[in-house]
Structures are given as structure tokens and as C-alpha cells.
Amino acid sequence: MLPFANATTTPSTAISNQTVVSQAAAAAEPVLTSDFETFLKMLTVQAKYQDPLEPIDSSEYASQLAQFSMVEQQVKANDLLTLLSGHLGAGNMASMGGWIGMEVRTDAPSQFDGSPITLSPNPPAAADEIYLIVEDINGVEVQRTAIGNSSESIEWAGVADDGSPFDSGLYTFSLEARAEGSLLSINRMETYSRITEVRSEAGETVLVLNGGSVVTPAQVTALREDA
């Protein structure tokens, strides 16, 4: 049994003090996982104001210390894993630095600056109607054009149906497939965009494309020299 500081403490006072300590311990619970000194202070206060008629068993202290020690070790292990992950992410970012200036094929919004954009369709074989759908950065459909059922690349010139050019900006391209009037699928079409930056976001390496679109390496399906 651990000694208590004030042998004249009355049971009612001890119970009241212990209630305050318990409430403080509950409020500090998130802190205990990362601050061992705070936990020791809480145990000291709890021992100081324990009920002399019903003292806390010393084995309970040992159990609490053992449990906290396990939590502390787990927190340190998690911190180490986070640190290692950061180093691995930095190494991955450095290795991908050579991608800057190259073009990647993704389904991310593509920057239109007046030059034609190469599209990579992949229509289902059963479709008898295929439409190219163009949307602006706000998701508003600005063009719908019927195209053939082919997987060959096509060029989008950025010209409206009335012959006027579209404004520069980011556009997304989708392929709508139908069979006998019924909708089969609507899928994003992939385009090539130039990489302008490689950076780390939330511990993950990402690629910044011309126009500001951000993709992960997992979203890239092809890589080529800037045309």
C-alpha cells in the first residue's frame, strides 16, 4: 500500500477530492497517450487524496503503469512509422522528379490552350451510339458530339458547333455509350497532360499537371516525352 500525505483527511473529503481527480483524468485522457509525466502526476495526486479507509491496492498502480507503458511504446512505434513513411515519400518524390516536363495520360481535367487535345476512347463493343461529352471546370456540358465506335485516338480541336473556339481552361471529356437507345455506360476519357511539378501532400507523392490538375502516380496509365 502506498503512503498517503495527509492522515487526517476525512473520508468525505477524500471521496470529493478523488472525484475531482477522476474528472481531471478523464479530461486528460487523450494527453496521457503522449505525455508519460502527466500520467505519473495524476497517479501521485490520486495516491495523495485516496480514501484512507479504502486505500488503493498497489497492484492496481502496477497494472496502470504497465498498461500505460504499452500505450507509450505503441505511440513511439507509430511516430517512427510516420517518420519512415515521410522519408520513403521524399525518396519517391525525388525519383519522380525526372517526370517533370513529360506528358502523362490520365482522366483528370485537361488544360485547353488553343491546341488540339488527344483523347483516348474505349467504347464497349455492343454500343451502336457513341457520344463525346465535353464539360467545363464547373461540370457544365458545353458540347456533345456523335463519334464512331473505335478505340483509336481522336483529336478534340476545341471548336464549338458554331465554329467559335472555346475559351482556354480546364475541360473534362466523357464517353457516353448506348445500344438500341438504352444507356450502357458513361466513362471519363483519358488525355495527355504535361507534368509541371512533383510534390508531397499528406505524405503522398502527387503530380501537378499543366492547368493545375493534381493526380497520383496510380492514376497514370501512360507516360511519354512532351510532344
C-alpha positions in Angstrom: 0.0 0.0 0.0 1.3 3.4 -1.0 1.5 6.0 1.8 -0.9 9.0 1.8 0.3 12.5 2.6 -2.4 13.6 5.0 -3.5 11.1 7.6 -6.2 13.5 8.9 -8.1 13.6 5.7 -11.7 12.7 6.3 -13.4 10.0 4.1 -15.9 12.5 2.7 -13.1 15.0 1.7 -11.1 12.2 0.2 -14.0 11.0 -1.9 -14.7 14.5 -3.0 -11.1 15.0 -4.0 -10.9 11.7 -5.7 -14.0 12.6 -7.8 -12.2 15.8 -8.9 -9.1 13.9 -9.8 -11.1 11.3 -11.7 -12.8 14.0 -13.7 -9.4 15.6 -14.5 -8.0 12.3 -15.5 -10.9 11.7 -17.9 -10.4 15.2 -19.5 -6.7 14.5 -19.8 -7.1 11.0 -21.3 -6.0 12.0 -24.8 -2.9 13.6 -23.4 -1.9 10.5 -21.5 -1.1 8.7 -24.7 1.7 11.1 -25.4 2.8 12.5 -22.1 4.1 10.0 -19.5 5.0 12.7 -17.0 1.4 13.9 -16.9 0.2 10.3 -16.2 2.7 10.0 -13.3 1.5 13.3 -11.8 -2.1 12.0 -12.0 -1.2 8.9 -10.1 0.6 10.9 -7.5 -2.4 13.1 -6.9 -4.6 10.1 -6.8 -2.4 8.5 -4.1 -2.3 11.7 -2.2 -6.1 12.0 -1.9 -7.0 8.4 -1.7 -9.6 7.3 0.9 -7.6 6.1 4.0 -10.4 3.7 4.9 -10.3 2.1 1.4 -6.7 2.6 0.1 -6.0 1.7 -3.5 -4.2 -1.6 -3.9 -0.6 -1.2 -5.0 -1.1 -3.9 -7.6 -3.6 -1.6 -9.3 -0.9 1.1 -9.7 1.5 -1.5 -11.2 -1.2 -2.6 -13.6 -1.9 1.0 -14.7 1.8 1.7 -15.2 2.2 -1.5 -17.3 -0.8 -0.6 -19.4 0.4 3.0 -20.0 3.9 1.7 -20.8 2.4 -0.4 -23.6 0.5 2.6 -24.9 3.6 4.8 -24.8 5.6 2.2 -26.7 2.8 2.0 -29.3 2.8 5.7 -29.7 6.5 5.8 -30.2 6.2 3.0 -32.8 3.5 4.9 -34.7 5.7 8.0 -34.7 8.6 6.0 -36.0 6.4 4.6 -38.8 5.2 8.1 -39.7 8.8 9.3 -39.9 9.9 6.3 -42.1 6.8 6.9 -44.3 7.9 10.6 -44.7 11.4 9.5 -45.7 10.1 7.0 -48.2 7.7 9.6 -49.7 10.6 12.1 -50.1 12.6 9.4 -51.8 9.8 8.6 -54.2 9.3 12.3 -54.9 13.0 12.7 -55.7 12.9 9.6 -58.0 9.9 11.0 -59.9 11.5 14.4 -60.4 12.6 13.3 -63.8 9.0 13.1 -64.9 8.7 16.9 -64.8 8.2 18.2 -68.4 6.9 14.8 -69.6 3.3 14.0 -70.5 1.1 11.5 -68.6 -2.2 10.0 -69.7 -4.9 10.3 -67.0 -8.7 11.0 -66.8 -8.0 14.3 -64.9 -9.3 17.6 -66.3 -7.1 18.7 -69.2 -5.9 22.2 -69.9 -7.0 23.6 -73.3 -4.9 26.5 -74.6 -5.9 26.6 -78.2 -4.0 23.5 -79.3 -5.9 20.2 -80.1 -6.2 17.7 -77.2 -5.7 14.0 -77.9 -8.4 11.8 -76.5 -8.2 8.0 -75.8 -11.7 6.4 -76.2 -12.5 2.9 -75.0 -16.1 2.2 -76.1 -17.9 -1.1 -75.4 -18.2 -3.3 -78.4 -22.0 -3.6 -78.1 -22.6 0.1 -78.4 -24.3 1.4 -81.6 -24.3 5.1 -80.5 -21.2 6.8 -79.1 -21.1 10.4 -77.9 -18.2 12.6 -76.8 -19.3 14.8 -74.0 -17.2 17.9 -73.1 -17.7 19.7 -69.7 -16.1 22.8 -68.4 -14.4 23.2 -65.0 -17.8 23.7 -63.3 -19.2 20.5 -64.7 -21.4 22.2 -67.3 -21.8 20.3 -70.5 -20.6 22.6 -73.3 -20.5 20.1 -76.2 -22.0 16.7 -77.3 -20.7 15.1 -80.5 -21.5 11.7 -82.0 -18.4 9.7 -82.9 -17.6 6.3 -84.2 -17.2 3.1 -82.2 -13.4 2.9 -82.3 -10.6 2.7 -79.8 -8.3 4.8 -82.0 -7.2 8.2 -80.6 -9.2 11.3 -81.7 -8.3 14.9 -81.6 -10.6 17.5 -80.0 -9.9 20.8 -81.7 -11.7 23.0 -79.1 -14.2 24.4 -81.6 -17.9 24.8 -80.8 -20.6 23.6 -83.2 -21.0 27.2 -84.5 -17.3 27.3 -85.4 -16.2 29.6 -82.5 -13.2 28.5 -80.4 -13.7 27.5 -76.7 -12.1 29.6 -74.0 -8.8 28.5 -72.6 -9.2 26.5 -69.4 -9.7 23.0 -67.9 -12.1 20.6 -69.6 -13.2 17.0 -68.9 -14.1 14.5 -71.6 -16.5 11.6 -71.2 -17.7 8.8 -73.5 -21.4 8.0 -73.5 -22.3 4.6 -75.0 -25.8 3.5 -75.9 -27.3 0.4 -77.5 -30.7 0.5 -79.1 -31.5 3.7 -77.3 -30.5 2.4 -73.8 -27.6 3.8 -71.9 -24.7 1.3 -71.5 -22.1 3.5 -69.8 -20.6 6.9 -69.2 -16.9 6.9 -68.6 -14.2 9.6 -68.3 -11.8 9.7 -71.3 -8.1 9.9 -70.8 -6.0 12.7 -72.2 -2.3 13.6 -72.1 -1.1 16.5 -70.0 2.3 17.8 -69.2 3.7 17.5 -65.6 4.8 20.8 -64.2 5.6 19.8 -60.6 6.1 16.8 -58.3 5.3 17.4 -54.7 4.2 15.7 -51.4 0.7 16.1 -50.0 -0.2 14.4 -46.7 2.7 12.1 -47.0 1.8 11.1 -50.6 3.7 12.0 -53.8 1.4 13.7 -56.3 1.8 15.1 -59.8 0.7 18.6 -60.7 -0.3 18.9 -64.4 -0.5 21.9 -66.7 -3.5 23.9 -65.7 -3.4 22.8 -62.0 -4.9 19.3 -62.0 -3.4 17.1 -59.3 -3.1 13.3 -59.7 -1.4 10.4 -58.0 1.1 8.1 -59.8 -1.5 5.4 -59.5 -3.9 7.4 -61.8 -1.3 7.5 -64.6 -1.8 4.9 -67.4 0.9 6.1 -69.8 4.0 8.3 -69.9 5.7 9.9 -72.9 8.0 12.7 -73.9 6.4 16.1 -74.3 5.2 16.3 -77.9 
